[in-house]
């Protein structure tokens, strides 16, 4: 999935777009207030005291990291509020500007002009905004609540201007998202400012009461700052422990070597507050070298690292942590390597398996211009590295076990499980004019070698065969061992004929003398060939049929046999159909056909019967009786019924929306009626498609129902109460039909086509049909005759009072598209008291 592209970072020089307007605003305000109060400088002593207090207040900094920048929240609002109360406006602006200059120059950080002057301009503009608000308010009198409100508004304006300035410069330099991050993370700033305002007002009230309170307030400030620093350190340690716990838990839960960097590196980078976090793993056996890095501004991982190679090599060779930076004087000799690569500081912790280094975990560049890694950070990273080393070892052990589970130990080839999975992937993608081939090589004489020379010799023979197959198989082929002396090659070929030709050539190349111990053997194999989609659609079926073909090839002089259905016994074919039916149901390969049902008196189209049809990719059209029986015996009948019913309801809804209301009929098996959940499933589908229950008829075969009548009656009653119609299908073919008919909650009987088709020529069939029609009318049941194929049959049924007919005389079962064409060609609208229906134009 492609994420939203990250805006390109601009040069820091764009910060002047914000800095210059801020500086101009502060300058104009200072000039305006100077003109208003030319003698402001006479209060220089108070201004000097305020300047010292504001500079000192910067030591109470609270740092919050946003992306690559550290936002610092200070307690400067306390002396700033007092300066607003006691000093003239120009003095306030000058004091805040000078305090920002001194604070930034004495922080010991690398001086970046654009950032330095932005911070100074931001402080000056904030002070200017505050004195503007102060000037707009009524004059301050005393230290009462009115003064509190005025000073709070002034400080709030200052904070707002500084916040918006910071958001603006971040948006200009790093993109709009960075500016939004500043706004979203501003809640701590407002909370801190609010607390500082309250403290400042308390100080103001105390100072107004007596100037001597300044001494007590100074002691209080020092005590509070010490407490805040202690609490901040305690909170940092607590949060670090919590983060380390979450990190180690995530590392422990990750079960793959490939996924470990994804879950670990970004967490390490955030925990260590670094710009980069790198995992390097040395190559070992089947495991290649890994070098992945998480960077603060990148969502994905980078395949490079800014760590100087000499520092990583020092940590790996010594087997100890290497930390380079301002806080680590013992590594001063490595500082030049950092300067050469423009890296501020780095910590490299080697990962060990026992006493053997297997890689390293590294963090580079502590975020914040004035922040650097400390010895405490080394301890945290060493703790994390210990867990990561264990996780790497565990994942590689699991990977080894997984490899062994999918490969044959003797030959190193993929085993049956791996071949099956690979085939499953291959058959998902079918290219035009291309087949997926399975070639099964059965080694002749391997058992004789085992019995005469021992299993060691037999193993050598198999290893030699594996080596030869690897050599003669093409680059796109997968060679595997699926049994004792059976090897499989899977590949894509142009056609079935090309596959047989390739199998013949490979067999000839595989043949030849082979030395086993002191004997020289003539190696021979029998090759069975099966291809997708001609011989199966799932891997197991393809391999099974290739085995059958290989067995048949053993008696052939040329030793190669393509699978054909005659090789497969009836039971094997049924198993194949069962497997293919499951795939067909999963992939929507089962088609639903519709056969119209017509009233015999006025030729009105009243509904359709929904019938399942299956075009097997290898065996062609499968008779419904065959695959329904397979579905019933393999537990797939409920899926099959659901597919047919769902398609019928969907079409029923479409016809109703087109003002062509038609009912649908769906066949049910007794096994389906034994499922107590089926009525609820029907109700759910009716509600989903908005189809009236009376529009649905379920046809239940009479012979199948007779044996389980007591068990299916509860479900029949539930279906009847739901409102659907119930029909006895194949009526007349079961025993004791008449005695049971009154007990069944049915609405319709459907005369079996064997009687309907013979009634025109057989008086016995005619008598049975006449009796059934008469009996059904006595019971108030609708009669449907299936198998209507001649005009004479139609006339006889109409004469004896049969209401509905169904058969080839009207239409054979049709797919939906052809049924729509039949509607247009064979029917026309007709108006009835019940509404508009479709009427047959002609019959024949």
Secondary structure, 3 states (H helix, E strand, C coil): CCCCCCCCCCCHHHHHHHHHHHHHHHHHHHHHHHHHCCCHHHHHHHHHHHHHHHHHHHHHCEEEEECCEEEEECCHHHHHHHHHHHCCHHHHHHHHHHHHHHHHHCCCCCCCHHHHHHHHHHHHHHHHHHHHHHHHCCCCCCCCHHHHHHHHHHHHHHHHHHHHHHHHHHHHHHCHHHHHHHHHCCHHHHHHHHHHHHHHHHHHHHHHHCCCHHHHHHHHHHHHHHHHHHHHHHHHHHHHHHHHHHHHHHHHHCCCHHHHHHHHHHHHHHHHCEEEEEEEECCECCECCEEEEEECCCCCEECCCCCCHHHHHHHHHHCCCEEECCCCHHHHHHHHHHHHCCCCCEEEEEEEECCEEEEEEEEEEECCCCCCCCHHHHHHHHHHHHHHHHHHHHHHHHHHHHHHHHECCCCCCECHHHHHHHHHHHCCCCCCCCEEEEEEEEEECHHHHHHHHCHHHHHHHHHHHHHHHHHHCCCCCEEEECCCCEEEEEEEECCHHHHHHHHHHHHHHHCEEEEECCEEEEEEEEEEEEEECCCCCCHHHHHHHHHHHHHHHCCCCCCEEECCHHHCCHHHHHHHHHHHHHHHHHHCCEEEEEEEEEECCCCEEEEEEEEEEEEECCCEEECHHHHHHHHHHCCCHHHHHHHHHHHHHHHHHHHHHCCCCCEEEEEECHHHHCCCCHHHHHHHHHHHHCCCHHHEEEEEEHHHHHCCHHHHHHHHHHHHHHCCEEEEEEECCCCCHHHHHCCCCCCEEEECHHHHHHCCCCHHHHHHHHHHHHHHHHCCCEEEEECCCCHHHHHHHHHHCCCEEECCCCCCCECHHHHHHHHHHHEEEEEECCEEEEEECCCC
